[in-house]
Amino acid sequence: MKVDKERAELVFGRLLDSFFRKEYPFNLPKAKAPQVMENLRDLFVLGSREHACFLFALCYWMRGGIDSQTATKQLAQLYRNNPEMFLPEKVYKFQRQMILPGLERRFAPIFLSSEFKAIGLGFNVEEIADIWVENWLRIKDLWAGDPRDIFKGVSTYEEACKRVQNKSKRGFHGFQEKMVSMLIYFYMDADILDRWHFPIPVDFHVLRIVFSNCIIVAKPAESNGNGFYTKSVLMSVRKLCQNYCVKHNVDPLHLCEAIWLYSRLMCNQHPGNQSVVGGRHGRKTELLPVSRWSLAQIRNYSNTCAICSINDTCKWCIPSAEYYIRGKLVLREERGSPPQLNFFLSST
């Protein structure tokens, strides 16, 4: 595996420059992180314990499979309906799959599942309902019911992982390196945590930017059953991004948002990154490339790839469906352009 640090300097630098200048697509109304307060209007005071609890819970839906903006808005509605569900001390009577009489029974996992489904949060609902109870109990017992206390005295990613990562009875279910970074990102953005350098959450969008622009080049033999979604790749990307931020004194939140928003708003428009999804059969679901090039796809291309600030470094199509449905990071094909683009543009 080769890590091209010079290419990273070029790509990250261009994205951040566009981000700070609020150039397209960062000037679009939808170019916003999911946790922005306008999605959480009038729910709680910025940086409060209630806000911290909500953001902790929001992490459960930041693992793919559901649009993050949708998940945030739906979870906010659930909070409006029943804010006590988000308070650790309200689950002290409950154990896994325990059903109690009265209003409080909704906190048991089986009733949590029902609540999540009713609000449109059905993705991984049984797993999330289970860890919702378990993690609130740990926060209540170990951190006096306040997740903000988890980070008291913490100023390094390594120490944060020791407290949050699910490696001991003091860690939390569902939290590995990516979700530790996600929680740090949320808490820094909410001014719950002071700013210090940490590796940004390495999700599909970060991996797509890194691989499509050949910042990391790996041989097929270095892949596994998950394609290039491997521990060594994830570790390398985390290190690369953190070192870049340290070297240039870049706020990790800015790098995170620049990469995430760009991939989400620009890269997903190329038909080579899109898929036709067959009947759902878990990771055996049939995924096929879309047929090309329709008039709509040509227009999308002219508004994205054709004006992209990193067009000259981007080589690969990396479809999101392979990642979110099959759990794979796959380089599908070299990124192409519509052969009729010049004719189309000259005739409009």
C-alpha positions in Angstrom: 0.0 0.0 0.0 1.4 3.4 -1.0 0.3 6.6 0.7 1.0 9.7 -1.5 1.3 12.5 0.9 2.0 15.1 -1.8 -1.3 14.1 -3.5 -3.0 14.4 -0.1 -1.6 17.9 0.3 -3.0 18.9 -3.1 -6.5 17.3 -2.7 -7.1 18.3 0.9 -5.8 21.8 0.2 -8.1 22.4 -2.7 -11.1 21.1 -0.9 -10.4 23.2 2.2 -9.8 26.3 0.0 -13.2 25.9 -1.6 -14.8 25.1 1.8 -13.5 28.3 3.4 -14.4 30.4 0.3 -17.9 28.9 0.3 -17.5 28.0 -3.3 -19.8 25.5 -5.1 -21.0 23.1 -3.7 -20.3 24.5 -0.2 -22.6 27.4 -0.9 -25.7 25.2 -1.4 -28.4 25.2 1.2 -27.9 21.4 1.8 -24.2 21.8 2.4 -24.6 21.5 6.1 -23.5 18.9 8.7 -26.4 16.9 10.2 -26.0 18.1 13.8 -26.4 21.8 13.0 -28.7 23.5 15.5 -31.3 24.4 12.9 -32.1 20.6 12.7 -32.4 20.7 16.5 -34.4 23.8 16.9 -35.6 24.7 20.4 -34.8 21.2 21.8 -32.1 22.1 24.3 -29.4 24.6 25.2 -26.2 24.4 23.2 -23.6 22.3 25.1 -26.0 21.2 27.8 -26.2 17.7 29.2 -29.3 17.1 27.2 -27.5 18.2 24.1 -24.6 15.9 24.9 -27.0 12.9 25.5 -28.8 13.6 22.2 -25.5 13.7 20.2 -24.3 10.5 21.9 -27.5 8.8 20.8 -27.2 10.3 17.3 -23.9 8.4 16.8 -25.9 5.1 16.6 -27.2 6.3 13.2 -23.9 7.6 11.9 -22.7 4.2 10.8 -24.3 4.2 7.3 -27.5 2.7 6.0 -29.6 5.8 6.5 -29.1 9.4 5.4 -27.5 11.4 8.2 -29.7 14.4 7.8 -32.9 12.3 7.8 -31.7 10.4 10.9 -31.0 13.6 12.8 -34.3 15.2 12.0 -36.2 12.0 12.9 -34.3 11.5 16.1 -35.1 15.2 17.0 -38.7 14.4 16.6 -38.4 11.4 18.9 -36.8 13.8 21.4 -39.7 16.2 21.1 -42.1 13.3 21.7 -40.3 11.9 24.7 -37.1 13.6 26.0 -36.9 11.3 29.0 -35.8 8.5 26.6 -32.5 10.4 26.3 -31.7 10.6 30.0 -29.4 7.9 31.4 -31.0 8.0 34.9 -34.4 7.0 33.4 -33.2 3.5 32.5 -31.8 2.4 35.9 -34.6 -0.1 36.3 -34.2 -1.7 33.0 -32.2 -4.7 31.8 -31.9 -6.4 28.4 -35.4 -7.4 27.1 -37.0 -6.6 30.4 -40.6 -5.5 30.2 -42.1 -3.5 33.0 -45.7 -2.3 33.4 -46.8 1.3 32.9 -45.4 4.2 30.9 -41.8 3.3 31.7 -41.9 0.0 29.8 -41.2 1.9 26.5 -37.6 2.1 27.6 -37.1 -1.7 27.4 -35.4 -2.7 24.1 -38.5 -4.2 22.6 -40.4 -1.0 23.1 -37.5 1.2 22.1 -37.6 -0.7 18.8 -41.2 0.1 18.4 -40.5 3.8 19.1 -37.7 3.9 16.6 -39.7 2.3 13.9 -42.7 4.5 14.4 -40.5 7.6 13.9 -38.9 6.2 10.7 -35.6 5.0 12.3 -35.9 1.3 11.5 -32.3 0.7 10.4 -30.5 -1.8 12.7 -33.4 -1.1 15.1 -33.0 -4.2 17.4 -29.2 -3.7 17.8 -29.6 0.0 18.5 -32.4 -0.6 21.0 -30.2 -3.0 22.9 -27.1 -0.8 23.1 -29.3 2.2 23.9 -30.1 0.7 27.3 -26.7 -0.8 27.9 -24.8 2.4 27.2 -27.2 4.7 29.2 -26.7 2.4 32.2 -22.9 2.7 31.8 -23.1 6.4 31.6 -25.3 6.5 34.6 -23.1 4.2 36.7 -19.6 5.4 35.6 -20.1 9.0 34.6 -22.9 10.2 36.9 -25.4 10.3 34.1 -23.5 13.0 32.1 -21.7 11.9 28.9 -19.8 15.2 29.0 -17.8 13.9 32.0 -16.4 11.1 29.8 -14.0 13.6 28.3 -12.9 15.5 31.4 -9.1 15.8 31.3 -8.9 14.2 27.9 -6.9 16.0 25.2 -5.7 13.1 23.0 -7.4 10.7 20.7 -5.6 7.8 22.4 -7.1 8.7 25.8 -10.5 9.2 24.3 -10.3 5.7 22.8 -9.5 4.2 26.2 -12.6 5.8 27.7 -15.1 5.3 24.8 -14.0 2.4 22.6 -15.8 -0.9 23.2 -12.8 -2.8 24.5 -13.6 -3.0 28.2 -16.5 -2.7 30.6 -15.9 1.0 30.7 -16.3 1.4 26.9 -19.5 1.6 25.0 -21.2 -0.8 22.7 -21.1 0.2 19.0 -18.1 2.5 19.5 -14.9 1.7 17.7 -12.3 4.1 16.2 -14.7 5.8 13.7 -17.4 6.4 16.3 -14.9 7.7 18.9 -13.9 10.3 16.3 -17.6 11.0 15.5 -18.4 11.6 19.1 -15.4 13.9 19.5 -16.4 15.8 16.3 -20.0 16.2 17.6 -18.8 17.4 21.1 -16.2 19.8 19.7 -18.8 21.3 17.3 -21.2 21.8 20.2 -18.4 23.5 22.3 -18.7 20.6 24.8 -15.0 19.8 24.2 -12.1 22.2 23.6 -10.4 21.8 20.2 -7.4 19.5 19.9 -6.2 17.4 17.0 -7.8 14.0 16.4 -8.3 11.8 13.3 -11.5 12.6 11.5 -14.2 9.9 11.4 -13.1 7.7 8.5 -16.3 6.8 6.8 -17.2 5.9 3.2 -17.0 9.5 2.0 -13.4 10.0 3.3 -12.4 6.6 1.8 -13.9 7.5 -1.5 -12.0 10.8 -1.8 -8.8 9.1 -0.7 -9.0 6.2 -3.1 -10.6 7.9 -6.1 -7.9 10.5 -6.0 -5.1 7.9 -5.6 -3.9 9.3 -2.3 -3.8 5.7 -1.3 -3.0 3.1 -3.9 -3.3 -0.5 -2.9 -2.7 -3.7 -4.8 -5.6 -6.2 -5.2 -3.7 -8.7 -3.1 -4.0 -6.2 -0.2 -7.8 -6.4 -0.3 -9.9 -8.9 1.6 -13.5 -10.0 1.6 -14.5 -6.3 2.2 -12.4 -5.0 -0.7 -10.1 -2.2 0.5 -12.1 -1.7 3.7 -9.3 -3.2 5.9 -7.8 -2.3 9.3 -4.5 -1.3 7.7 -6.3 1.1 5.3 -8.4 2.7 8.0 -5.4 3.1 10.3 -3.4 4.7 7.4 -6.2 7.1 6.5 -6.7 8.2 10.2 -3.0 8.8 10.5 -2.8 10.7 7.2 -5.7 13.1 8.1 -4.5 13.8 11.6 -0.9 14.5 10.4 -2.2 16.8 7.7 -4.2 18.8 10.3 -1.3 19.0 12.7 1.2 20.0 10.0 -1.1 22.8 8.7 -2.8 23.6 12.0 -6.2 22.8 10.3 -9.2 22.3 12.5 -10.2 18.6 12.1 -13.8 19.6 12.0 -13.2 21.7 8.9 -11.3 18.9 7.1 -14.1 16.4 8.1 -16.9 18.6 6.7 -15.0 19.6 3.5 -14.4 16.0 2.6 -17.8 14.6 3.7 -19.9 17.3 2.1 -17.9 17.2 -1.2 -18.2 13.5 -1.7 -21.9 13.6 -0.7 -22.8 16.5 -3.0 -20.5 16.0 -5.9 -19.1 12.5 -6.2 -22.4 10.7 -5.8 -23.7 12.3 -9.0 -21.4 10.4 -11.4 -23.3 7.4 -12.8 -20.3 5.2 -12.2 -20.8 5.8 -8.5 -24.5 4.8 -8.6 -26.0 1.4 -8.6 -29.3 -0.4 -9.5 -30.2 -2.3 -6.3 -32.0 -5.6 -6.7 -34.2 -7.3 -4.1 -32.7 -7.0 -0.7 -30.9 -10.1 0.4 -28.4 -8.6 2.9 -24.9 -8.6 1.6 -25.9 -10.9 -1.3 -28.1 -8.1 -2.7 -27.6 -7.8 -6.5 -25.9 -4.5 -7.4 -25.5 -3.4 -11.0 -24.0 -0.2 -12.5 -26.6 2.2 -13.9 -27.0 2.5 -17.7 -25.4 5.7 -19.1 -25.5 8.4 -20.3 -29.0 9.9 -19.9 -29.7 13.6 -20.4 -30.1 14.0 -16.7 -26.8 12.3 -16.0 -25.0 14.5 -18.5 -26.5 17.6 -16.8 -25.4 16.3 -13.4 -21.9 15.6 -14.8 -21.7 19.2 -16.2 -22.6 20.5 -12.7 -20.3 18.3 -10.7 -17.3 16.4 -12.3 -16.9 18.9 -15.1 -16.3 21.8 -12.7 -14.8 19.8 -9.9 -11.7 21.3 -8.2 -10.1 17.9 -7.9 -11.2 16.6 -11.3 -7.6 16.2 -12.6 -6.6 13.9 -9.7 -9.8 11.8 -9.6 -9.5 8.4 -11.3 -11.8 5.8 -9.8 -15.6 5.3 -9.5 -16.3 4.0 -6.0 -20.0 3.2 -5.5 -21.7 3.8 -2.2 -24.1 0.8 -2.5 -21.2 -1.6 -2.3 -20.2 -0.1 1.0 -23.5 0.4 2.7 -25.2 -2.8 1.5 -22.3 -5.2 1.1 -19.8 -3.7 3.5 -17.1 -3.4 0.8 -14.9 -0.6 -0.6 -14.7 -1.4 -4.3 -13.0 0.4 -7.1 -15.5 -0.3 -9.8 -14.0 1.3 -12.9 -12.0 4.3 -14.0 -14.1 7.4 -14.0 -15.2 8.4 -17.4 -17.0 11.4 -19.0 -20.0 11.3 -21.4 -18.8 11.1 -25.0 -21.6 13.4 -26.1 -20.9 16.1 -23.5 -19.3 18.6 -25.8 -22.3 18.3 -28.2 -24.8 18.6 -25.4 -23.1 21.6 -23.9 -22.8 23.4 -27.3 -26.5 22.8 -28.1 -27.8 24.3 -24.8 
